[in-house]
Each structure stands twice: as structure tokens, then as C-alpha cells.
């Protein structure tokens, strides 16, 4: 969110467009971090389920 505001200020007020690659890389990094964080929970829950199930059968 802060990256978006910084881009808005740099482009709107100062008419400075040379940091575009930084904004793209930052946006991609934020998206990747979000996807990793969201996908970690179901993976942990599934592994815990299988561990619990394996413990009940042995």
C-alpha cells in the first residue's frame, strides 16, 4: 500500500517516471509474499490432518 502511495506521489506531483521498474518489482514481490502466506495455511492443515490420521492407525 505504501508503495502505491509513493508511486502516486512521484508520478503525480513530481512527474517522475524513472522508478517504474522498482514499482513493478515491488508489486510482484508483494503479490508473491501474499500468495505464499495464503497458501501456507491449507498446506499446514493438510499435513496436520495426515499426521493425526497416521497416528490413529498405528
FENZI-V256910 format. One record per residue. N is the residue number from 1. RES is the residue in one letter. OMEGA is omega in degrees with one decimal (none if undefined). D_FIRST is the distance of its C-alpha to the first C-alpha in Angstrom with 1 decimal. Layout:
<<N & RES & OMEGA & D_FIRST> <N & RES & OMEGA & D_FIRST>>
This chain:
<<1 & X & 178.9 & 0.0> <2 & X & 178.1 & 3.8> <3 & X & 178.6 & 5.3> <4 & X & 178.1 & 5.2> <5 & X & 178.2 & 6.5> <6 & X & 177.9 & 8.7> <7 & X & 179.7 & 10.0> <8 & X & -179.9 & 10.7> <9 & X & -177.9 & 12.6> <10 & X & -178.5 & 14.4> <11 & X & -175.4 & 15.5> <12 & X & -175.0 & 16.3> <13 & X & -173.0 & 18.0> <14 & X & -179.3 & 19.3> <15 & X & -176.7 & 19.9> <16 & X & -173.7 & 19.0> <17 & X & -175.6 & 18.4> <18 & X & 179.7 & 19.5> <19 & X & -178.7 & 16.2> <20 & X & 178.6 & 15.6> <21 & X & 177.7 & 16.7> <22 & X & 179.6 & 14.2> <23 & X & 179.2 & 11.3> <24 & X & 179.9 & 13.2> <25 & X & 178.2 & 13.9> <26 & X & 177.3 & 10.5> <27 & X & 178.0 & 9.4> <28 & X & 179.1 & 12.8> <29 & X & 178.2 & 12.5> <30 & X & 178.4 & 9.5> <31 & X & 179.9 & 11.5> <32 & X & 177.9 & 14.7> <33 & X & 179.5 & 13.7> <34 & X & 179.6 & 12.7> <35 & X & 178.6 & 16.1> <36 & X & -179.2 & 18.0> <37 & X & -179.0 & 16.9> <38 & X & -177.1 & 17.8> <39 & X & -178.8 & 21.0> <40 & X & -177.1 & 22.3> <41 & X & 179.6 & 23.2> <42 & X & 179.2 & 25.7> <43 & X & 178.5 & 27.2> <44 & X & -179.8 & 27.9> <45 & X & 179.4 & 29.4> <46 & X & 178.2 & 31.5> <47 & X & 177.7 & 32.8> <48 & X & 178.2 & 33.6> <49 & X & -179.8 & 35.5> <50 & X & 178.0 & 37.6> <51 & X & 178.8 & 38.3> <52 & X & -179.2 & 39.5> <53 & X & 178.6 & 41.5> <54 & X & 178.1 & 43.1> <55 & X & 179.4 & 44.0> <56 & X & -176.0 & 45.8> <57 & X & -178.6 & 47.9> <58 & X & none & 49.2>>
